[in-house]
Amino acid sequence: MLDKVRAHLQAKIRHRRIMRAALQLVGDQGERTTSPVDLIALVFGNHAIEITANEAPRFLDAARVARGQRLPVDGDDLRNLNLYELESDDDDNVW
């Protein structure tokens, strides 16, 4: 049980540190152009945390949205995320 709590706390700390770095990179209004490689380098340099090339763009997108920017979205992206598919085909599911 204690291991689960410790892992959860460490994950929260990791997330906060990466988000803080992402917010710093995108600027106060989310206007700065930055790349995932910049975030990877900054987080490793400041916190010795390694993040993957898949994680970095997601953190940067989250930081831009947090700063009030809208992300470009087309229909293909939404279908890939499965936002419109139900987990079950039951008619009992009412949304």
PyMOL commands that set and color helices and strands:
alter all, ss='L'
color gray80, all
select helices_A, chain A and resi 2-26+36-47+55-66+75-80
alter helices_A, ss='H'
color red, helices_A
deselect
rebuild
show_as cartoon
